[in-house]
Amino acid sequence: MPIIWFEKNEDYAIWSCLNGKTGGKYLAFFNFREEAQRISCSPEAVEQFAGRTAGIRKATELWSGTDRKLAEGVLRDSVSAHGAGLFALL
């Protein structure tokens, strides 16, 4: 299961992971700022998921178990200062 930096800058990073055995797709958001911020990512933009995003409608935050609907195909989450969010795409 290769983990790939999808996007990174001084404020945040987004990692992606594709489980080759199960087909499971995951995104992780990391906030580097001193305050909470909203981070977003379209699974279709992740090269690692190319051709494998049809039908993705929601994501489950794996630590809390809460579901988030993708609005217009984009996962958005408010991440606390120096926090992280880990999502399974469904």
C-alpha positions, 0 to 999 in steps of 0.5 A: 500500500504505497502512501503518496504525498498528493499535495504539500505546502507550508500550511497543510499536507494531503496524503493518499493511499490505495490498497492494492488488495482490497481497492480501498482508497484513503485520504489523510489531511494534516494541518501545520498551522497554529489554528484550525483550517478547512482542507479539501481534496477531490479524489478525482484529482489524485493520480493514484486513484485514476479510473477508480473514483466512480461512485465515491459519494462519502468518506468516513473519518476513521478515528471518529467514525463520522461520515461526510458527504462529498459536495460536488465531488470534493471532500472538505474537513475542518482540521484542528491546529496541528491536527489530522484527519484520516478518511476512507472513501466510500 
